Amino acid sequence: MIRLALIGHPVGHSLSKTYFDTMFQQKNIEGNYELHDLTTIDQLPALLERENLNGFNVTLPYKLAVIPFCNQLTETARSIGAVNAVRIDGDRLTGHNTDAEGFADAIKPLLLPHHDRVLIIGNGGAARAVAFACTNLLHLPYEIICEHRNTNDFERSTQLIPTHTVIVNCTPLGMHPNEETLPQINYNEVTSQHLLFDLVYAPATTQFMKQGMKHGATVANGLKMLHAQADAAWRFWNHKSTTIL
């Protein structure tokens, strides 16, 4: 039996179990995928000792904190500086990052020629993956503003939004159960030329997206990214050819 899991805090909103359980059924594979809410990353060794896992996903807030627990990283994870998928071979943990590939696959069909600059909101592992994707997969220049960590974010967004027609929310703001929260940028600068992409997928329409819709922008949530990064994680868990550093 293949045993997989997701670690993070919180994880109750995650659709990963449903997605992978469906995959097991479609592929006629005996497998199990469980959600593990860890209040601290220090609980990971006990979990691994208790559960005979083949691999696991990592979500907020542990995409950076899990790195010291890995014996090695793939080239992509090393470049991004964050891990969202771990493969277990015996007692060795290999960290990888599939968020960049997932984001690029999800946003590519939405990009139009005028979507030529990206504004990234956030400073965690997801933001790093999106920045990596912009540079290496999408070949788009980007700027980052760090929501709730810089008092000049609102002023910077006022300056940057007119020239950055893709805005990506990489923070958990708006995620269930805090559905009324949203990044504090100047939405009055958003136009119908903009694309607002929210990595949050629960709820399906976030306050960030609603603000974009109010100004005529194209909006999308992170559900397709979830599926794309999950597929990439599945390939990583089942194929051993990923470059290791």
VOGU-3710 file (C-alpha; in Angstrom, 3 decimals, decimal comma):
1> mirlalighp> 0,000/0,000/0,000  1,161/3,533/-0,815  0,879/5,789/2,222  0,937/9,553/1,657  0,026/12,536/3,807  -0,200/16,289/4,158  1,338/18,191/7,063  0,559/21,789/7,988  -1,505/23,934/10,323  -4,388/24,133/9,725
11> vghslsktyf> -5,161/21,394/7,191  -8,890/20,840/7,703  -9,767/22,910/4,610  -7,468/20,937/2,308  -8,855/19,088/-0,712  -5,662/17,064/-1,121  -7,064/13,903/0,459  -10,060/13,901/-1,871  -7,810/14,492/-4,864  -5,332/11,720/-4,093
21> dtmfqqknie> -7,983/9,246/-2,968  -9,650/9,758/-6,346  -6,298/9,274/-8,073  -5,768/5,976/-6,250  -9,180/4,782/-7,435  -8,621/5,866/-11,037  -5,209/4,184/-11,192  -6,507/1,087/-9,366  -3,775/1,490/-6,754  -4,119/0,518/-3,117
31> gnyelhdltt> -3,239/3,710/-1,301  -4,065/6,038/1,548  -3,692/9,801/1,962  -4,181/11,432/5,367  -4,190/14,986/6,730  -2,000/15,669/9,767  -2,437/18,971/11,580  0,869/19,672/13,340  0,846/22,570/15,772  4,646/22,652/15,518
41> idqlpaller> 7,093/21,231/12,978  8,880/19,513/15,860  6,047/16,976/15,846  7,203/15,685/12,454  9,738/13,055/13,681  7,129/11,409/15,915  4,657/11,367/13,018  7,191/9,723/10,720  8,054/7,151/13,368  4,379/6,376/13,894
51> enlngfnvtl> 3,277/6,322/10,252  4,949/4,250/7,559  4,799/6,961/4,893  6,155/6,855/1,354  5,967/10,623/1,043  4,114/13,701/2,176  3,061/17,176/1,099  3,869/20,264/3,136  1,620/23,307/3,394  1,521/26,493/5,478
61> pyklavipfc> 3,358/27,305/7,650  6,076/24,658/7,264  7,407/24,944/3,702  10,610/26,539/4,996  10,683/24,942/8,446  10,659/21,395/7,023  13,973/21,870/5,187  16,253/20,989/8,161  14,432/17,651/8,435  15,376/16,729/4,851
71> nqltetarsi> 18,552/14,795/4,107  18,735/16,259/0,626  16,931/18,679/-1,673  16,198/18,676/-5,366  17,714/21,412/-7,466  14,328/23,140/-7,704  13,724/23,096/-3,950  17,227/24,421/-3,325  16,725/27,272/-5,788  13,342/28,239/-4,360
81> gavnavridg> 14,331/27,768/-0,724  11,062/26,027/0,152  9,712/22,467/0,137  6,147/21,289/-0,433  6,733/17,621/-1,248  8,963/15,083/0,489  9,847/11,601/-0,734  10,861/8,971/1,813  13,358/6,294/0,816  14,114/4,199/3,874
91> drltghntda> 15,286/6,721/6,440  16,208/9,389/3,873  13,945/12,368/3,181  14,256/14,195/-0,125  12,632/17,623/-0,322  11,198/18,982/-3,557  9,018/21,902/-4,640  6,133/21,433/-7,067  4,412/24,764/-6,363  6,319/26,600/-9,089
101> egfadaikpl> 5,380/24,057/-11,745  1,802/23,964/-10,477  1,454/27,744/-10,533  2,900/28,066/-14,033  0,629/25,330/-15,400  -2,440/26,926/-13,801  -1,843/30,520/-14,862  -0,487/30,021/-18,391  -3,926/29,586/-20,037  -5,060/32,882/-18,478
111> llphhdrvli> -2,146/35,034/-19,601  -2,703/37,525/-22,422  -0,001/39,550/-24,188  -0,557/42,574/-21,929  -0,044/40,455/-18,805  3,675/41,167/-18,866  4,558/42,043/-15,249  3,671/40,312/-11,992  3,062/41,734/-8,524  3,522/39,063/-5,837
121> ignggaarav> 1,955/39,557/-2,401  3,637/37,588/0,384  7,041/36,488/1,645  6,648/32,782/2,489  7,390/29,584/0,624  4,504/30,025/-1,824  5,704/33,504/-2,793  9,207/32,138/-3,392  7,807/29,429/-5,654  5,761/31,944/-7,653
131> afactnllhl> 8,819/34,187/-8,020  10,828/31,188/-9,256  8,075/30,337/-11,743  7,960/33,910/-13,037  11,696/33,918/-13,726  12,322/30,364/-14,898  9,037/29,109/-16,354  6,992/32,136/-17,408  9,833/34,573/-18,126  7,979/37,505/-16,612
141> pyeiicehrn> 9,499/40,241/-14,439  8,023/40,611/-10,969  7,963/42,722/-7,820  7,172/41,487/-4,311  5,302/43,261/-1,548  5,143/41,562/1,835  1,630/41,904/3,226  1,444/42,871/6,924  5,217/43,134/7,209  5,865/46,480/5,566
151> tndferstql> 3,828/49,596/6,342  4,620/50,932/2,860  2,872/48,058/1,075  -0,272/50,076/0,303  1,750/52,964/-1,132  3,956/50,580/-3,126  0,895/48,800/-4,502  -0,506/52,157/-5,656  2,678/52,708/-7,631  3,084/49,168/-8,945
161> ipthtvivnc> -0,439/47,998/-9,827  -0,843/50,241/-12,921  2,237/48,656/-14,539  1,902/45,127/-13,099  -1,166/43,615/-14,707  -0,887/40,242/-12,931  -1,374/40,277/-9,143  -0,849/37,064/-7,183  -1,940/36,615/-3,568  0,521/34,217/-1,929
171> tplgmhpnee> -0,685/34,891/1,626  -3,320/32,885/3,548  -5,503/36,000/3,792  -9,041/35,092/2,773  -8,612/31,386/3,460  -11,263/29,534/5,448  -12,083/30,194/8,257  -10,826/33,804/7,891  -12,830/34,410/4,766  -13,381/38,136/5,281
181> tlpqinynev> -9,673/39,009/5,220  -7,786/40,163/2,137  -4,468/41,773/1,188  -4,485/45,520/1,848  -3,478/46,835/-1,557  -4,983/49,720/-3,512  -7,749/47,961/-5,438  -8,824/51,279/-6,954  -5,825/50,940/-9,270  -7,095/47,581/-10,592
191> tsqhllfdlv> -8,645/47,671/-14,077  -10,205/45,305/-16,593  -6,686/44,721/-17,947  -5,618/43,004/-14,736  -5,509/39,341/-13,775  -5,848/38,593/-10,047  -4,730/35,076/-9,144  -5,320/33,855/-5,585  -3,427/30,790/-4,381  -6,256/30,299/-1,856
201> yapattqfmk> -8,965/27,924/-3,136  -11,287/27,666/-0,113  -13,554/29,578/-0,416  -13,811/29,368/-4,183  -14,253/33,136/-4,483  -12,139/35,096/-2,012  -12,475/38,731/-0,998  -9,313/39,413/-3,015  -11,016/38,003/-6,095  -14,243/39,883/-5,377
211> qgmkhgatva> -12,337/43,173/-5,287  -10,830/42,330/-8,654  -14,219/41,450/-10,119  -15,614/44,752/-8,861  -13,076/46,540/-11,038  -13,602/44,308/-14,078  -10,464/42,207/-13,699  -10,091/38,556/-14,631  -9,830/36,450/-11,469  -8,899/32,867/-10,595
221> nglkmlhaqa> -8,435/30,850/-7,433  -5,757/28,275/-6,630  -7,720/25,078/-7,310  -6,091/24,345/-10,677  -2,714/25,064/-9,120  -3,523/22,569/-6,343  -4,253/19,894/-8,920  -1,182/20,697/-11,023  1,233/20,700/-8,092  -0,357/17,486/-6,775
231> daawrfwnhk> 0,212/15,793/-10,135  3,831/16,985/-10,079  4,235/15,634/-6,532  2,857/12,266/-7,659  5,463/12,132/-10,436  8,180/13,038/-7,935  7,115/10,325/-5,478  6,972/7,660/-8,185  10,021/8,530/-10,299  13,498/8,718/-8,861
241> sttil> 15,151/10,776/-11,630  14,737/14,272/-10,105  18,126/15,988/-9,789  19,408/15,956/-6,225  21,853/18,424/-4,701
//
